[in-house]
Amino acid sequence: MSAAGARIGVVTFPGSLDDRDAARAVRLAGAEPVVLWHADADLRAVDAVVLPGGFSYGDYLRAGAIARFAPVMAEVVRRAREGMPVLGICNGFQVLCEAHLLPGALVRNDAQTFVCRDQRLRIENTATAWTGDYAEGEEVVVPLKNGEGGFVADAATLDALEGEGRVVARYLGGNPNGSLRDIAGITDARGTVVGLMPHPEHATEPLFGPDPLAAGGSASLDGTDGLRFFTSVLRALVAA
C-alpha cells in the first residue's frame, strides 16, 4: 500500500464536533478521509479509523457510554481486535474505554470545570501505529478541551500500563484535569489502538494551531505538532 492510497475512516456520532477537523488532518497527512456514519455497520474498506472529539449522544449516562453501542462500533471493535489502527481523540478516547478496547475510564475534571488550553505533552511511546513519527521524550504542544478528561484506573492497571510502556503521552506544565500519573494518552498491548485526550487534529497547520510559546513550548515549534499522529499511521500502514 502507498500512503496516498490509504483510506482512514472518521466516524460521525450525533454530537460529534471535531469530525471534520479530523478528516482535514487525515487529508493534510496525505491519506483519503472516509466519512463513517454512526448508524452504519459498514466501514467502507478503510485501513484505519479515527473516533473524533465532541459530545456523542449528548454524553447522556456518561461520556462515550451510548456511542459504544452504535452500530458502527461493532465493526470497529472487531477490526481493532484484528489489528486495525484506531485513534480515539477526547470523546473518542472515552468511547474506546467504554468499548473495553482500552482500560480505565475518563471522569469529570478534578477542578469541576471545562478546560480549554494549549497543552504541553511529552511523547512517551513511539512504538504505536499513531506515534512512530515522534521521538521518544519529545515535547509537543497540542490543544486540550474537555470536561471529563481525568484518566483513572486501579493501581494494578496503572502499574501495568507503566510497566508495559503503554503510556503514550503525559501532561507537562501542570495536570489540567486530575488524570492519574499525568496520563494524557494510552495504547493497547499491540500498539494499534490509541486513546488521547488532547486534540492533535487542531495542531496540523501553521498559523492555525496552538501558540507554542504561550503554552511554554519552544520557539522552534510551529503549531503543527499534532500532524504527526496522522502521518505516523500512514507509515505504519505502508510498512504492514
LINLIN-V789055 format. One record per backbone hydrogen bond with DSSP energy under -1.0 kcal/mol. NH is the residue of the N-H (numbers start at 1). CO is the residue of the C=O. If there is no record, write none. Layout:
BEGIN
<<NH;CO> <NH;CO>>
END
This chain:
BEGIN
<<6;3> <8;32> <9;48> <10;34> <11;50> <12;36> <16;13> <17;53> <18;53> <22;18> <23;19> <24;20> <25;21> <26;22> <27;23> <28;24> <29;25> <31;26> <32;6> <34;8> <36;10> <38;12> <40;37> <47;7> <48;7> <49;85> <50;9> <51;87> <55;15> <57;14> <58;55> <59;56> <60;57> <62;60> <65;62> <68;64> <69;66> <70;67> <72;38> <73;70> <76;72> <77;73> <78;74> <79;75> <80;76> <81;77> <83;80> <84;79> <86;192> <87;49> <88;194> <89;51> <90;196> <92;89> <94;90> <95;91> <96;92> <97;93> <98;94> <99;95> <100;97> <101;96> <102;96> <105;152> <107;150> <109;147> <110;177> <112;109> <115;146> <117;144> <119;142> <121;140> <122;170> <123;138> <124;168> <125;168> <129;191> <134;131> <137;123> <138;135> <140;121> <142;119> <144;117> <146;115> <150;107> <152;105> <158;154> <159;155> <160;156> <161;157> <162;158> <163;159> <164;160> <165;162> <166;161> <168;185> <169;185> <170;122> <171;182> <172;120> <180;151> <182;179> <183;180> <184;169> <185;169> <186;195> <187;166> <188;193> <194;86> <195;186> <196;88> <197;184> <199;143> <202;199> <203;200> <208;205> <215;211> <216;213> <217;212> <221;218> <226;203> <227;203> <227;224> <229;226> <230;227> <231;227> <232;228> <233;229> <234;230> <235;231> <236;232> <237;233> <238;234> <239;235> <240;236>>
END
